[in-house]
């Protein structure tokens, strides 16, 4: 289910990214079109004014139709129907372009009907100190439908429009880079998710396969321990006991991994029933005392008669066992472990307090995470996978209870479980 949700999110994110890219491209294209139209309108107004000024200077009349013709995106021809003085034309061109703020280089030519060619006039730079981007063409194309006309070309028109759109283009490039980065992260996340799923499946399958040999070893070790010859031989009895104990530890680890796998897949179904916390505490304390020698340092205080709660007995027993194991493993030598059961108006409270090495505040918020263990440098005197507290936290939440952890490094650790009545 989680994988399907992730793929749905990835699909929606992909569609959104495509939509954003398409909108960005459309917006840039629309802006370019607007700038093209603005340039055409500005150039047309200026050239019409030049035509009118030339007609006034020549004391002639402009044609009724077809005065201005756009040959290409940056080349125009203007029909005057009269002879043209190049110096006068250049003067009017510069004047009218300045009036409409058409600040870009231009070049012009005048048509010679005798040679049927455009006579090149001049390349006029708006800012003589700036470097010219486009090279002068020196060969402007003729237009066969006019007789007396001049042509004007704007070689740097595209560069001028792009420079005006500089901020928009930079923003678009940044947006595109951000989108490409997001796509990369998205695909990396999906890849990581697939690898994680494969890893979980492998671990789950492996732990399931362990169950058969563990059961076989357990049966064999029981038979071995019951044998009279083994019981009479202290060396064989010691080895058989080690096999039995270590097999039980291995089985506990496998069960823990399988339970966590069920929790993560939401397949774990709690078998809720009325259970006695007092009995569970006594049983788990008794089991701990059997496993360790210095059992005199474990104390139990029951301050309430209301010890019955609704929960899954197996998992609650496992939680108490894990918490006791942690308290014992991390306590100082000869320090005490204290269990207590109290009652308030709203909750039954189970406390497990140890005078141990404690946990630094930096790690206190992380110890519930899966596989997380408080770093101790290269010292690994306490074995484990970092699953115990993760399992307890998940089970407490599954029951709808609440677990608080309080600790001071080098002084104590106390875990408090609040169970609603």
N, C-alpha and C positions, 0 to 999 in steps of 0.2 A: 504493500500500500504506500509506504514511504517512497519507494522507488518510483511508483507511478506519479505521485505528487511532484517529485523532483523533475521527472521528464515533462510533466505538464507545465511546470514553471519554466523549464528550459525552452519548451516550445513557444510559450507566450513571450518569453524574453527575446527569442529569435525574431518572432513576428514584430515585436515592438522595435527592435534594432533595425530591421529592414524598413519599417515605416519611418523611423527617425532619419535614416540615410536618404530615403526617397524624398521626404519632406525637405531635408537640407539641400539636396540637389535641385529640387524644384524651386526652392526659395532663391538659391544662387542664380539659377537660370532666369527666373522672373526678374531678379534685380539687374542682371546683365541686359535683358531685353529693355527694361525701363531706361537704363543708362544709354543704350543704343538709340532709343527713340528720342531721348533728351538731346543727345549729340546731334542727331539728324535735324531736329527742330531748330536747335541753336545755329547750326551751320547753314541751314536753309534761310533763316531770317537774316543772318549776316551777309550771305551771298546775294540775296534779293536786294538788300540795302546797297551793296556794292554795285549791282546792276543799275539801280536807280541813280546812284551818284555818278556813274560813268555816263549814263544817258543824259543827265543834266549837264555834265561837263562837255559832252559832245554836241549838246543841243539837238538831240535826236529823240526818237520815240521807241520805247521798248516794244517788242512783239506782244500781241494780245495773248497768245497762248505759248506754251512750251518755252518758258524763259529758263527754268532750272530743271536739270535732269541729273539723277543720281545713277552713275554708271556702275559703281561698286560700293561696298560698305564705307570706303574712305575716299572715293573719287567722285567729284561733281563737275559738270560742265554748265556754263551759263551763256545763254544766247543773247547777244546785244544788238545784233543786226546793224552793226556799224564798226568802223575801224577802232582798234584798241591801241592806246599808248601804254607800253609796259611799265614805265615809271609811275604814271598816274594810277594804273591798276594796282600796283604793289602798295602804293600809299593808301588807297581806299581799302584794300584787303586788311592791312595791318590796323587801320583805324576802326573798321567795323568789327573785326575780331576782338579787339580790345574792349569795345563797347559791350559786347555780349559775354565777355570773360571766357572766350574760347582760347584758353592758354595751352596751345599745343603747336608744335612746328608744322609748317605747311610748305608746299612747293606749288608753283603754278606754271602754266604754259599757255601760249596764244596760238590759235589755229591760223596757218598761212594757206589761203586757198590756192595760191599759185603753185606751191609745192605739194599741196594736199598732205601736210604734216603739221604736227604740233611743234612750234618753236619753243624750246625750253626757256623759261624765264629765270627763276631764281629759287633757291632753297632758303626760307626765312625761319630763323630760330627765334623762339619766344625768349629764351634765356640763353644768351651767348656763352655764359660761363659753364653751363651744364653740358655733359657729354651727349651727343646725338645717339639715340638707340638704333633708329632706322637709318639706312643709307639712302641718299638722294637717288631717285629712280633715273633722272635725266632723260627719260623716254616716256612721256605721257601718251596714252592712247588717244587717237582721234575719234570724233563722233560724226558719222556721215550725214546726219539729218540737219545739222546747223551749218551756216556759212561763216558768220562772224561771231566767234565765241571764244571763251577762255576756259581752261580747266584748272581745278584746284584739287590737290591731293593732300591728305593728312596721314603721313606715314606712321606717326606715333599714336594714332587714334586708339588702337587696342591697348597699348601700354598705358595710355592716360586713363582709360576706363577701368582697367585692372588696378591701377594705383588708387583710384577713388574707392574701389571695393576692397582695398587692402585689409581693413579691419574685419570685414565680413569673411574674406577668404581665410584669414588667419584663424578666426573663430571656427570656421568650417573644418579646417585642418585639425585643430585641437579636438573638436567634437568627433571627427573621424578616428583620430588616434585613441580617444577615450572609448569609442565604440569597439574598435578592434581589440583593445585591451580587455574590455568586458567580454567579448567573444572568446578570447583566449582563456580568461579565467573560467568562463562557463564550461568550455570544453575540458579544461583541466579538472574542474569540479566533477563533471560527469565521469571522466576517466577515473578519478580518485574514488568515486562512488562505486564504480564497477569493480575496481580492485579491492575495495573494502568489503563489498558483498562476496567476492570470491574468497577473500581471507576468512570471513565469518563462516562461510559454507565449509571451507576446509577444516577449520577448528572444530565446528560442530560435528562434522563427519568423523573426524579423528577421535574426538571424545566419545562419540557413540561406539566406535570400534574398540575403545579401551574397556568398555563395560564388560564384554565377554571374558577377556583374559583376567580382569580384576576379580570377577565372580569366581573364575576357575582357581585363581590363586587363593582366594578367601576360603573356598571349600577345601582345597589341599592343605592349607595351613591349619585349619580347624582339625582336620583328620590327623595331621602331623602332631599337633599339640595334645590330642587325646590318646596318642599311642603310648603305651606303658614304658616301652624302651626309651622313648624320647623324654618322658617325664622323669625317668631315673638318671638320665645323662644331662647334667647341668649345661654343658656346652651346647648340645643339640637343642635343649629347651630354650636357651638364650637366643639361638639363631632363629628358631621357629617363632619366638615371640617378636623378634625384630621384623621378620617377614609379615606377620599378622599386623603389627603396628604400622609399618610403612605402607602396606597395602591399604589399610584403612585411611591413611593420610591421602594417598593417591586417589582413592575413591571419593573422598571429600572434595578434593580439587576438581575432579571430573564433574561431580554433582553440581558444584558451584558454577562451573562454566556452562553446563547445560541449563541450569535455572536462569542464568543471566541471558542466555540466548533466547529462551522462551519469553523472558521479560521484554527484551528488545523487539521481538516479533509480535508482541501482544498476544502470545499463545498461552501464557500462564493463567490458569484458572484457579483461584483460591477456593479451597474447601473450608468455608467458614463454618465455625461451630463454637460453642461455649467452651472456653479453655480456662484453666486455673494458672495464672502467672506464677503464683507461689510454688506450685508443683514443678513448673518448668524451670524456675530458678534453682530449686533444690536439686533437681536432676542434673542440670548442666554444671552446677558447682561441684556436685559429687563426681561427675565425669572428669572435671578438671583436676580435682584432688587425686583421682586415680592415676592421671597421666603425669603429674608432677609431684615432686617430693615435698617442697616447702608450702604445703597446703594450709598451714596454720595462719598464713598471712591473708586469707580470704575471709571476709566477714559479710554476713547477710543480716539486714534489718528490715522487718516487715512492720510498717506502722499503720496498716489498715486491714480491716477484715473483708473489704470489698476487693477481692483479687480475681474475680471472674470477668473475662472480657470475651468479645466475639472476634475470632480470627482464625487463621490457618495454623494449626498446632505445629505441623512440621516446619514451616518457614519461620514461625516465631521462635521455635526452639533453635533453629539454625542461626537466627539473628543474635539471640542471647549467647550462643556458643561462640560466634565470631567476635562479639564484643568482649567476652571474657578472655578469649585467646589473645586479642590485641592488648588488653589491659595487662595480661600476664607477660607477654613477650616484651612489652616496652616499659615495664615497671623497673624501678631501681631495686638493687639487691636488698632483701629484708624489708622492703616497703610493703604497705598494705593495699589490698584491693577491697573496696567496699561496695556492696550492692544494697540498694534500698528501694522499698516500694511504699510510696506515699499517696495520699488522696487529697484533692482540693474540691471545691464546689463543682467544677466542670470536668476535671481530668483525674485519671489515675496516672501517677508519674513513676517511671522506672529510671533509677539513676545507677550508673556504673562509674565509680570514681577510683582512679589509680594515682599513686604518688610515683609518677614515672618521669621519663625524659621530656615529656611535653611536646608541644608543636608550636613552631614559630608562627606569628600572626600572618606572615607572608604566605604560608602554605595551608593555613587553616581553611581557607575558602576552596582549596583545590583537592583536599583529601577525599572528597566524595566522588571525584572523577574516576572513570574506569582506567585501570592500570597505573594510577598515580601513586607514587611512593615518595615520602619526604626524603630528599637527597641527603646522603650521609658521606659524600665523597666516595672513596674507594672501599669504604667499610660496608660489608654486607653480612653482618652477624645475625640479622633477623631475616629469615627467608619468607618469601611470599610473592604474589603476582600483582598486588594492588587491587584485588577484586573484592576482598572481604567487606570493607566499608561501603564500597559501591553497591554490593548486593544488599546490605542492610538498609542503605538509604532508599534503594528502589522498593524493597519490600515494605518498609514503613510507609512510604508514599502510596503503595498499592493498597494498603489497609486503610488509608485515609488518616493516618496518625502523623505526628510531627516529631522530628528529631533535631535537637540542638546540641552543638558541640562547643565546649568551652575549654580552653587550655592555656597554660603559661609555660613557656619553654624552661625545662629544667626543674619544674615544680610539680605540675599535675596535669591530668586530662580528665574531664568529666563529660559523659554523654548522657543526655536527658531525653527520654522518650515520653511524649505526652499522648495519652490514650483517652479520647473522649468517652464519657460515660454513656 
